[in-house]
Amino acid sequence: MPDLHHIMSVLQILALLYLGGNSLYLLFFATAGFFHSDSRQNPFKKFRHITIVITAYKEDRIMDGVIKSTLQQDYPGEMIDIILIADTFTDESIQRLRNYPIHLVEARFARSTKVESLKLSLLSLKANTEVVVILDADNLMEMSFLRKLNLAFDSGYQVIQCHRSAKNTNTPFALLDAISEEVNNSIFREGHVAVGLSSSLIGSAMAFSSDVYRKYIPKLNAVGGFDKELELKLLNDRIFIAYLSDAFVMDEKVQSSKVFYKQRKRWMTSQMVYFGRDFLPSVLALVRYGNINYFNKTLQFSLLPRILLLGTLCLTAIVNLFIHNPVYKWLWFAAFTACTLSILISTPNQYYRKETVRALLYLPTAFFLMFSLLFRFRKVNRNFIHTDHDIQTL
């Protein structure tokens, strides 16, 4: 029977392989994203007809901003349609929103999900539409967003993820969430595209050719994490997802630990569900057809959330300072350093300020919230978890 020392060594090696592999994966794509520069400029060919689909659940108070940002676009008005799926809005809000030149669809689903709203939008999609953009109720587009998107489709892309960025950094959690979003943009979008892999989808600020939208939206059944289900279906069919880093959509960041907890619970649960469903099929697709994008996506789902990874590596590295084995000590330190570097080089310069230092004091709270989620996944993915939004300004 192996002794305790041998068992602990085996467990430590397995932990190093997994957590160290996580760190190296992040560092590789963070470095690729840091050095990537896309200077291509497509010549103008035509204005495409673009439909903006806004899905909203009980978002009565903040709807005006996203509608106004669309109506103020530097793009021919006759080439834009706006479809608002207003799920469970008050009668007063419906009457107010009908004053805008939009196609408003009232909805009260038996089980409200974003997928149900998107499916309903298909009934209002005009035949001449060429591009469909998905926005959330809290999103605000920059003035030239549609022009940039229109030019990008001249490259032949069918799906484009645009640059979603923070609308607010007014609390420590909002600031941490804003940095996390930009790190994701650098690693899972910019970094992946830099080495020829598909960008990751986010859930909003996404654009599709109308053919792709009509084909794939009816196939979705997700309660939570619809973007993950959609992405897996696209990649399984070898449809490349591009990333448009200079087309900005402002997105509200979580402002409290309570909202942070709800949002991350939804994300982590859907990630585990789709990893379990698609990992083996993605391995087969890689072996049989060389479909690396599909396999890479499920591999992403196996990664530990960064804040859990960083906290675990930090604690483990500290513990190993008191273990008399220099090999483990340096390996854990190297893994922690790689993870830290991947975050540092992916964080935009504007977040290197004194407010960020104060926000870092909340990292232990965020770590323990995420850690507690590991034990609370049962039945979570069967119900829609709504993230509340508060910021209304344009």
C-alpha positions in Angstrom: 0.0 0.0 0.0 1.5 3.3 -1.0 2.5 5.6 1.8 1.0 9.1 2.4 4.0 10.9 1.0 3.7 9.0 -2.3 0.0 9.8 -2.6 0.6 13.5 -1.8 3.3 13.6 -4.5 1.0 12.1 -7.1 -1.8 14.5 -6.2 0.6 17.5 -6.3 1.8 16.4 -9.8 -1.8 16.1 -11.1 -2.7 19.5 -9.6 0.4 21.1 -11.2 -0.4 19.6 -14.6 -4.0 21.0 -14.5 -3.4 24.4 -12.8 0.0 24.9 -14.5 -1.6 24.0 -17.9 -4.3 26.6 -17.2 -1.7 29.3 -16.6 0.3 28.4 -19.7 -2.8 28.4 -21.9 -3.7 31.9 -20.6 -0.2 33.2 -21.0 0.2 31.9 -24.5 -3.0 33.6 -25.8 -2.4 36.8 -23.7 1.0 37.2 -25.3 -0.5 36.6 -28.8 -3.2 39.2 -28.1 -0.7 41.7 -26.8 1.4 41.6 -29.9 -1.4 41.3 -32.4 -2.2 44.2 -34.7 -4.8 44.1 -37.4 -4.3 47.0 -39.8 -6.4 45.8 -42.6 -8.8 48.4 -44.1 -11.5 47.2 -46.3 -12.6 49.7 -49.1 -16.2 50.7 -48.8 -18.5 48.7 -51.1 -22.1 49.2 -50.0 -24.4 49.8 -47.0 -25.9 46.5 -45.8 -29.3 46.4 -44.3 -28.8 45.8 -40.6 -31.3 44.6 -38.0 -30.6 45.3 -34.3 -32.3 42.7 -32.1 -32.6 43.8 -28.5 -33.7 41.2 -26.0 -34.9 42.6 -22.6 -36.5 41.0 -19.5 -38.0 43.4 -17.0 -35.6 46.1 -18.2 -38.3 48.9 -18.4 -36.1 51.6 -16.7 -33.0 51.4 -18.9 -34.4 50.7 -22.4 -34.2 54.2 -23.8 -30.4 54.3 -23.8 -29.8 51.4 -26.2 -32.6 52.5 -28.5 -31.2 56.1 -28.7 -27.7 54.8 -29.4 -29.1 52.9 -32.3 -31.1 55.8 -33.7 -28.0 58.1 -33.4 -25.8 55.8 -35.4 -23.7 57.3 -38.2 -25.4 55.0 -40.7 -28.3 55.5 -43.2 -31.5 55.3 -41.2 -33.4 53.5 -43.9 -30.8 50.7 -43.7 -31.5 50.0 -40.0 -34.3 48.1 -38.3 -34.7 47.8 -34.6 -36.6 44.8 -33.0 -37.2 45.0 -29.3 -38.4 41.9 -27.6 -40.0 43.3 -24.4 -40.5 40.4 -22.0 -42.6 41.2 -19.0 -42.6 45.0 -19.3 -45.2 47.2 -17.6 -48.0 48.7 -19.7 -46.7 52.2 -19.0 -43.3 51.2 -20.3 -44.7 49.7 -23.4 -46.7 52.8 -24.2 -43.6 55.0 -23.7 -41.4 52.8 -25.9 -44.0 52.7 -28.7 -43.1 56.4 -29.3 -39.8 55.3 -30.9 -39.5 54.2 -34.5 -38.9 50.5 -33.6 -40.7 47.2 -34.0 -41.7 46.4 -30.5 -42.8 42.9 -29.7 -44.5 42.2 -26.3 -43.8 38.9 -24.7 -44.7 37.0 -21.6 -43.1 33.6 -21.9 -44.0 30.6 -19.6 -40.2 30.3 -19.0 -38.3 33.5 -19.9 -35.0 32.9 -21.6 -32.9 34.8 -24.1 -33.3 31.9 -26.6 -37.1 32.3 -26.5 -36.7 36.0 -27.2 -34.3 35.5 -30.1 -36.6 32.8 -31.7 -39.5 35.3 -31.4 -37.4 37.9 -33.3 -37.2 35.7 -36.3 -40.9 36.4 -37.0 -40.2 40.1 -37.3 -37.0 39.8 -39.4 -37.4 41.5 -42.8 -36.5 39.6 -46.0 -34.0 42.2 -47.1 -31.9 42.2 -43.9 -28.3 41.1 -44.5 -26.8 41.4 -41.0 -28.3 40.8 -37.5 -26.8 42.3 -34.4 -27.7 41.0 -30.9 -27.7 43.6 -28.1 -28.7 43.5 -24.4 -30.9 46.2 -22.8 -27.9 47.7 -21.1 -25.7 48.0 -24.2 -24.7 51.3 -25.8 -23.1 51.4 -29.3 -20.5 54.0 -30.2 -21.6 56.3 -33.0 -19.6 54.6 -35.8 -20.3 51.1 -34.7 -22.5 50.0 -37.6 -20.2 51.6 -40.2 -17.2 49.6 -38.8 -19.3 46.4 -38.7 -20.5 47.0 -42.3 -16.9 47.2 -43.5 -15.9 44.1 -41.6 -18.5 42.0 -43.4 -16.7 42.8 -46.7 -14.0 40.4 -45.5 -16.4 37.5 -46.0 -17.1 36.8 -42.3 -20.4 35.3 -41.3 -20.1 35.8 -37.6 -18.3 38.7 -35.8 -17.9 39.3 -32.1 -17.4 43.0 -31.4 -15.5 44.7 -28.6 -17.7 44.9 -25.5 -16.3 47.3 -22.9 -17.3 48.7 -19.6 -19.9 51.4 -19.3 -19.2 51.9 -15.6 -16.5 51.4 -13.1 -18.2 53.1 -10.2 -17.7 50.4 -7.6 -14.8 48.1 -6.8 -16.7 45.1 -8.2 -17.6 47.0 -11.3 -14.0 47.9 -11.8 -12.8 44.3 -11.3 -15.6 43.1 -13.7 -14.4 45.7 -16.3 -10.8 44.5 -16.1 -12.0 40.9 -16.4 -13.9 41.7 -19.5 -10.9 43.3 -21.1 -8.7 40.4 -20.1 -11.2 38.0 -21.8 -11.1 40.2 -24.9 -7.4 40.0 -25.1 -7.0 36.3 -24.4 -10.1 34.6 -25.8 -10.7 37.0 -28.7 -7.7 39.0 -29.8 -5.2 36.3 -28.8 -7.1 33.5 -30.5 -7.7 35.4 -33.7 -4.0 36.3 -33.7 -3.0 32.6 -34.1 -5.8 31.8 -36.5 -8.4 30.4 -34.1 -12.0 31.6 -33.7 -12.9 34.3 -31.3 -15.1 33.5 -28.3 -18.7 34.8 -28.2 -19.9 36.9 -25.3 -23.7 37.0 -25.5 -24.2 40.4 -26.9 -22.5 42.8 -29.3 -22.5 39.9 -31.7 -23.2 40.2 -35.5 -24.4 37.4 -37.9 -25.1 37.2 -41.5 -28.9 36.9 -41.8 -28.6 33.4 -43.2 -26.6 32.2 -40.2 -29.0 33.8 -37.8 -32.0 32.2 -39.4 -30.4 28.8 -39.5 -28.9 28.6 -36.0 -31.2 30.5 -33.7 -34.0 27.9 -34.1 -31.6 25.2 -33.0 -30.9 26.6 -29.6 -32.5 25.3 -26.4 -30.3 26.8 -23.7 -31.8 28.1 -20.5 -28.5 29.7 -19.5 -25.4 30.3 -21.5 -27.0 30.5 -24.9 -23.9 32.0 -26.4 -21.9 28.9 -25.5 -24.5 26.6 -27.1 -24.5 28.8 -30.2 -20.7 29.0 -30.4 -20.3 25.2 -30.1 -22.8 24.6 -32.9 -21.1 27.2 -35.1 -17.6 25.8 -34.5 -18.8 22.2 -34.9 -20.0 23.3 -38.4 -16.6 25.0 -39.0 -18.0 28.5 -39.1 -15.2 30.9 -38.1 -16.0 33.7 -35.6 -14.1 36.9 -36.2 -13.3 39.6 -33.7 -13.7 43.3 -34.4 -11.6 45.0 -31.7 -12.3 48.6 -32.8 -16.1 48.4 -32.8 -17.1 49.2 -29.2 -20.3 48.4 -27.3 -20.5 49.7 -23.8 -21.9 47.1 -21.3 -22.9 47.6 -17.7 -20.6 45.9 -15.2 -21.8 44.3 -12.0 -21.8 46.7 -9.1 -22.1 44.5 -6.0 -21.1 41.2 -4.6 -24.7 39.9 -4.8 -25.0 40.6 -8.5 -21.4 39.3 -9.1 -22.4 36.0 -7.4 -25.6 35.6 -9.5 -23.8 36.3 -12.8 -20.8 34.0 -12.1 -23.2 31.2 -11.0 -24.9 31.4 -14.4 -21.6 31.4 -16.2 -19.9 28.6 -14.3 -22.9 26.4 -14.5 -23.3 26.7 -18.2 -19.6 26.2 -18.7 -19.7 22.9 -16.8 -22.8 21.7 -18.6 -21.4 22.3 -22.1 -18.0 20.9 -21.3 -19.7 17.6 -20.2 -21.9 17.5 -23.3 -19.4 18.5 -26.0 -15.9 17.5 -24.8 -15.9 13.9 -26.2 -17.6 14.9 -29.5 -15.0 17.7 -29.9 -12.2 15.2 -29.4 -13.7 13.0 -32.1 -14.1 16.0 -34.4 -10.4 16.9 -33.8 -9.2 13.4 -34.6 -11.4 12.7 -37.5 -11.7 16.1 -39.2 -9.0 18.3 -37.7 -11.6 20.6 -36.2 -9.3 22.4 -33.7 -11.7 25.3 -33.1 -14.4 23.1 -31.8 -12.0 21.1 -29.6 -10.3 24.3 -28.3 -13.7 25.7 -27.3 -14.5 22.8 -25.0 -10.9 22.9 -23.7 -11.7 26.5 -22.6 -14.6 25.2 -20.7 -12.3 23.0 -18.6 -10.3 26.1 -17.4 -10.7 27.2 -13.9 -12.2 30.7 -13.6 -9.2 33.1 -13.4 -9.9 34.5 -9.9 -10.1 30.9 -8.6 -7.0 30.0 -10.5 -5.0 33.0 -9.3 -6.2 32.5 -5.7 -5.5 28.8 -5.6 -2.0 29.2 -7.2 -1.2 31.9 -4.7 -2.2 29.8 -1.7 -0.5 26.7 -3.0 2.7 28.6 -3.7 2.7 29.9 -0.2 2.1 26.5 1.3 5.0 25.0 -0.7 7.4 27.6 0.8 7.2 25.4 3.9 7.6 22.1 2.1 11.2 21.0 1.7 11.1 20.2 -2.0 12.6 22.9 -4.2 11.2 21.5 -7.4 7.6 21.8 -6.4 8.3 25.2 -4.8 9.6 26.6 -8.1 7.0 25.0 -10.3 4.2 26.4 -8.2 5.8 29.8 -8.2 6.3 29.6 -12.0 2.6 28.7 -12.5 1.5 31.6 -10.3 3.8 34.0 -12.2 2.5 32.8 -15.6 -1.1 33.4 -14.5 -0.3 36.8 -13.0 1.6 37.9 -16.2 -1.3 36.8 -18.4 -3.6 39.1 -16.5 -1.1 42.0 -16.3 -0.3 42.1 -20.1 -4.0 41.8 -21.0 -5.2 44.7 -18.8 -5.5 48.0 -20.8 -3.4 50.9 -19.6 -6.4 52.9 -18.4 -6.9 50.5 -15.6 -3.5 51.0 -14.1 -4.6 53.6 -11.6 -5.1 54.1 -7.9 -8.8 53.0 -8.0 -7.7 49.6 -9.2 -5.3 49.2 -6.3 -8.3 49.8 -3.9 -10.5 47.4 -5.9 -7.8 44.7 -5.6 -8.6 44.6 -1.8 -11.9 43.0 -2.8 -10.2 40.1 -4.6 -10.4 37.8 -1.5 -14.1 38.4 -1.3 -14.6 37.6 -5.0 -12.4 34.5 -4.6 -14.5 33.1 -1.7 -17.7 33.8 -3.6 -16.4 31.9 -6.6 -15.2 29.1 -4.4 -18.5 28.7 -2.7 -20.1 28.3 -6.1 -18.3 25.0 -6.6 -20.7 23.5 -4.1 -23.9 25.0 -5.3 -24.5 23.9 -8.9 -27.4 21.6 -8.4 -30.4 22.5 -10.6 -29.0 25.9 -11.4 -29.0 25.5 -15.1 -32.7 24.6 -15.2 -33.8 28.1 -14.3 -33.1 31.4 -16.0 -30.9 33.7 -13.8 -31.5 37.4 -14.6 -28.8 40.0 -14.0 -30.3 43.3 -12.9 -29.2 46.6 -14.5 -29.4 50.1 -13.2 -27.4 52.5 -15.3 -29.6 54.4 -17.8 -27.4 57.2 -19.2 -26.5 57.4 -22.9 
